[in-house]
Amino acid sequence: MQITSRELMARLPGKVTEEWPEGERFAEAFAHGTMSVELYAPVGTDPQSPHSQDELYFVISGTGDFVSGEERMSVSPGTALFVPAGRPHRFENFSPGFATWVVFWGPQGGER
């Protein structure tokens, strides 16, 4: 399986929902078992709510801040982030063109 970030960006915005009134800002690349890989490219604000699986982010373009629980850190291309299942988190102050790979895996509630 192979896909590029450019191919996934062409799918955005995605489906309009209550949470994403201007269209979803993520596109799934592929999934296998409990693992899924997405490209996430928020615009304006990041309306994420905590996820039920552990996740990794790999920032591929743009800059911004990442807030996870009480922690705040600057991110840029090459930054890798881990978020355990259930932890509130979001990107803030991100630049136009910000995008990140997201990998979800493991059981609901996360690995312990």
C-alpha contacts under 8 A as a table, 3 or more apart, distances in Angstrom:
res1	aa1	res2	aa2	distance
1	M	30	F	7.76
3	I	7	E	6.71
3	I	8	L	7.60
3	I	29	A	6.55
4	T	7	E	5.28
4	T	8	L	6.57
5	S	8	L	5.09
5	S	9	M	6.04
5	S	39	L	6.88
6	R	9	M	5.10
6	R	10	A	6.37
7	E	10	A	5.30
7	E	11	R	7.06
8	L	11	R	5.30
8	L	12	L	7.17
8	L	27	A	5.96
8	L	28	E	7.66
8	L	29	A	7.06
8	L	39	L	6.66
9	M	12	L	5.37
9	M	27	A	7.65
9	M	39	L	7.64
9	M	41	A	7.93
11	R	14	G	6.28
11	R	27	A	6.73
12	L	23	G	7.55
12	L	24	E	7.03
12	L	25	R	6.02
12	L	26	F	6.99
12	L	27	A	7.08
13	P	22	E	7.31
13	P	23	G	4.84
13	P	24	E	5.41
13	P	25	R	5.48
13	P	26	F	7.65
14	G	23	G	4.80
14	G	24	E	4.42
14	G	25	R	6.35
14	G	26	F	7.16
14	G	27	A	7.31
15	K	20	W	7.84
15	K	23	G	4.96
15	K	24	E	5.42
16	V	20	W	5.66
16	V	21	P	5.27
16	V	22	E	5.92
16	V	23	G	4.08
16	V	24	E	6.18
17	T	20	W	4.83
17	T	21	P	5.39
17	T	22	E	7.93
17	T	23	G	6.69
17	T	24	E	7.35
18	E	21	P	5.52
19	E	47	P	7.33
20	W	23	G	5.05
20	W	24	E	5.24
20	W	25	R	7.71
21	P	24	E	7.87
24	E	27	A	7.89
25	R	40	Y	5.89
25	R	41	A	5.37
25	R	42	P	5.43
25	R	43	V	7.51
26	F	38	E	6.44
26	F	39	L	5.43
26	F	40	Y	4.31
26	F	41	A	6.20
26	F	42	P	7.79
27	A	38	E	5.43
27	A	39	L	5.42
27	A	40	Y	6.78
28	E	31	A	7.79
28	E	36	S	7.32
28	E	37	V	5.96
28	E	38	E	4.18
28	E	39	L	6.48
29	A	36	S	7.62
29	A	37	V	5.44
29	A	38	E	5.19
29	A	39	L	7.06
30	F	36	S	5.83
30	F	37	V	5.56
30	F	38	E	7.29
31	A	34	T	7.53
31	A	35	M	5.58
31	A	36	S	4.08
31	A	37	V	6.28
32	H	35	M	5.32
32	H	36	S	6.39
34	T	104	F	7.57
34	T	105	W	5.11
34	T	106	G	5.44
34	T	107	P	7.00
35	M	103	V	6.93
35	M	104	F	5.41
35	M	105	W	4.15
35	M	106	G	6.79
36	S	103	V	5.75
36	S	104	F	5.26
36	S	105	W	6.55
37	V	101	W	7.03
37	V	102	V	5.67
37	V	103	V	4.59
37	V	104	F	6.53
38	E	101	W	5.80
38	E	102	V	5.13
38	E	103	V	6.53
39	L	99	A	6.94
39	L	100	T	5.81
39	L	101	W	4.63
39	L	102	V	6.06
40	Y	99	A	5.65
40	Y	100	T	5.35
40	Y	101	W	6.22
40	Y	102	V	6.78
41	A	97	G	7.36
41	A	98	F	5.84
41	A	99	A	4.35
41	A	100	T	6.53
42	P	45	T	6.60
42	P	46	D	5.78
42	P	98	F	7.10
42	P	99	A	7.28
43	V	46	D	7.23
43	V	96	P	7.36
45	T	91	F	7.81
45	T	92	E	6.95
46	D	90	R	5.95
46	D	91	F	5.87
46	D	92	E	6.95
47	P	90	R	7.35
48	Q	89	H	7.13
48	Q	90	R	6.10
49	S	88	P	6.27
49	S	89	H	7.15
49	S	90	R	7.99
50	P	85	A	6.99
50	P	86	G	4.86
50	P	87	R	5.42
50	P	88	P	4.83
50	P	89	H	6.69
51	H	54	D	7.43
51	H	85	A	5.61
51	H	86	G	5.44
51	H	87	R	7.40
52	S	85	A	5.06
52	S	86	G	5.68
52	S	108	Q	5.23
52	S	109	G	5.24
52	S	110	G	6.84
53	Q	84	P	7.17
53	Q	85	A	4.59
53	Q	86	G	7.42
53	Q	104	F	6.03
53	Q	105	W	6.00
53	Q	106	G	6.15
53	Q	107	P	6.31
53	Q	108	Q	5.24
53	Q	109	G	5.71
53	Q	110	G	4.90
54	D	82	F	7.68
54	D	83	V	6.01
54	D	84	P	4.54
54	D	85	A	4.37
54	D	104	F	5.86
54	D	105	W	5.94
54	D	106	G	6.64
54	D	109	G	7.64
54	D	110	G	5.03
54	D	111	E	7.14
55	E	82	F	5.92
55	E	83	V	5.33
55	E	84	P	6.42
55	E	85	A	7.12
55	E	102	V	6.71
55	E	103	V	5.40
55	E	104	F	4.50
55	E	105	W	6.55
56	L	80	A	7.02
56	L	81	L	5.53
56	L	82	F	4.64
56	L	83	V	6.36
56	L	102	V	5.61
56	L	103	V	5.09
56	L	104	F	6.71
57	Y	79	T	7.91
57	Y	80	A	5.54
57	Y	81	L	4.99
57	Y	82	F	6.55
57	Y	100	T	6.22
57	Y	101	W	5.54
57	Y	102	V	4.61
57	Y	103	V	6.54
58	F	77	P	7.73
58	F	78	G	6.54
58	F	79	T	5.81
58	F	80	A	4.58
58	F	81	L	6.61
58	F	100	T	5.40
58	F	101	W	5.04
58	F	102	V	6.59
59	V	62	G	7.78
59	V	75	V	7.28
59	V	76	S	6.19
59	V	77	P	4.88
59	V	78	G	5.70
59	V	79	T	5.39
59	V	80	A	6.57
59	V	99	A	6.23
59	V	100	T	4.13
59	V	101	W	6.32
60	I	76	S	7.53
60	I	77	P	4.65
60	I	78	G	6.34
60	I	98	F	7.70
60	I	99	A	5.76
60	I	100	T	5.18
60	I	101	W	7.03
61	S	76	S	6.85
61	S	77	P	5.18
61	S	97	G	6.56
61	S	98	F	5.14
61	S	99	A	5.22
61	S	100	T	6.91
62	G	76	S	6.00
62	G	77	P	6.55
62	G	94	F	7.01
62	G	95	S	5.51
62	G	96	P	6.82
62	G	97	G	5.74
62	G	98	F	4.13
62	G	99	A	6.63
63	T	74	S	7.46
63	T	75	V	5.57
63	T	76	S	4.47
63	T	77	P	7.16
63	T	94	F	5.49
63	T	95	S	5.52
63	T	98	F	6.37
64	G	74	S	5.81
64	G	75	V	5.41
64	G	76	S	6.79
64	G	91	F	6.80
64	G	92	E	6.05
64	G	93	N	5.11
64	G	94	F	3.83
64	G	95	S	6.21
64	G	98	F	7.87
65	D	72	R	6.66
65	D	73	M	5.49
65	D	74	S	4.42
65	D	75	V	5.71
65	D	91	F	5.67
65	D	92	E	5.09
65	D	93	N	5.93
65	D	94	F	6.54
66	F	72	R	5.61
66	F	73	M	5.32
66	F	74	S	6.25
66	F	75	V	6.65
66	F	89	H	7.36
66	F	90	R	5.93
66	F	91	F	4.56
66	F	92	E	6.21
67	V	70	E	7.05
67	V	71	E	5.63
67	V	72	R	4.48
67	V	73	M	6.66
67	V	89	H	5.36
67	V	90	R	5.41
67	V	91	F	6.24
67	V	92	E	7.39
68	S	71	E	5.22
68	S	72	R	6.54
68	S	83	V	7.35
68	S	87	R	6.98
68	S	88	P	6.08
68	S	89	H	4.28
68	S	90	R	6.75
69	G	87	R	6.40
69	G	88	P	5.72
69	G	89	H	6.26
75	V	79	T	5.84
76	S	79	T	5.73
83	V	87	R	6.72
83	V	89	H	7.82
84	P	87	R	6.00
84	P	110	G	6.46
85	A	108	Q	7.73
85	A	109	G	5.52
85	A	110	G	4.94
86	G	109	G	6.84
91	F	94	F	6.76
94	F	98	F	6.28
95	S	98	F	5.62
106	G	110	G	5.99
106	G	111	E	6.37
107	P	110	G	5.33
107	P	111	E	6.50
